Amino acid sequence: MSRFLKRGILVVLLPGLLGMGTFSVNPQEVPMPEDNFKVKVTDDLGIVTEVKHFTCDGDTSVAAERGKAHLRIPLGNIQRVKVSAEDSSTMEKVEIQVTLNEGTTLTAIGMAKQRCQGITILGNYSIKFSEIRSIEVIALERAKPLNGGEFPPTN
């Protein structure tokens, strides 16, 4: 292979190898689930932010453990999540209290490194679960009715 051909290939591939150009992925891209959950997130600085199209790790549920079971608690079942107030920035798991729509409160272990995302009036929103102190589900806009019937109540 000639030197010029090798250099040409290197010039074409180099931006992709260095994370520039069309090969890179936008880390702030927000997943757009069919169901639009609107929530109020309070972070560890006490800042309250209203977020639409809220997801955790791209899903409309919160990853948790209860005993030896691994759970994905659907946002549609959740009224509020409180995250342990201790410094959790270096932890892999945090204690959470989940208040379900029916009023029952459960204690579980949340996955601290899951990334929660959505859209605010200021633009895209992204935060690690360990930086959250509470999530309050305030509305749900369903894309489609369940079982082809009527929309179920959201509260």
Protein Blocks (a to p, Z undefined) as FASTA:
>chain_A
ZZklmmmmmmmmmmmmnopajlbccfkbccddfbdcddddddfkopacddehiaeehiac
ddddehjbccdddfklpfbdcddfbdfklpmbdcdddddfkopacdddddfkbccddddf
kbccdddfklpfbdcdfbdcdfbdchhiacddfZZ
